[in-house]
């Protein structure tokens, strides 16, 4: 396994990104992994390594770089939640789309990174980012997974459901059963929105799971559900990328 961190110039500063891919010259298909609201930390790198072991060139950017370097939050601290929400509010569509384009430029010269269609996965806050880039950069992303995203339909102008009509790739969305914002009605409304626009994909609500289930460093971690998300995401990616 080859891995490293790079510094990516963006219009708002310098963004750290973790890269992992198999040993060898490649090229390997590019997958962008968008972190959860807890922040850029070792667990993000561990998930990136899992996908890299399956044959992908995985790039995991620090989406909080506008607020500071390598921010992460200990949810056992009662004061952390407000800080997390403030950091998450800094991750806006215009910003993460520009950041993703900056990532593409940063890896363009790396012979280990394959040209052509890319794929994505995101968690919690990053799930919305994954869906957002699948829409805004539809020509670039062949598939995107969104893992325990929370509600994807709300009354705000930037509600994720407004953008699904532009998606051309296939989506896979896994909601947690226990999530205060993602009610069964909200999930069904999002599913209908995909169907209305003819977007290919699956929308699931996993029984017995709690928001955050895919992250092994969180108390709500569910090993079976997490392993399932790795399998489902890899299946999604592989069927939407050109055969070797």
Buried (B, 14 or more C-beta within 10 A) or exposed (E): EBEEEBEBEBEEEEBBBBBBBBEEEBBBBBBBBBBBBBBBBEBBBEBBBBBBBBBBBBBBBBBBBBBEEEBBBEBEEEEBEEBBEEBBEBBEBEBBBBBBBBBBEBBEEBEBBBEEBBBBBBBBBBBBBBBBBBBBBBEBBBBBBBBBBBBBBBEEEEBBBBBBEEBEBBBBBBBBBBBEEBBEEBBEBBBEBBEEEEBEBBBBBBEEBBBBBBBEBBEBBBEEBBEBBBEBBBEBBBEBBEEE
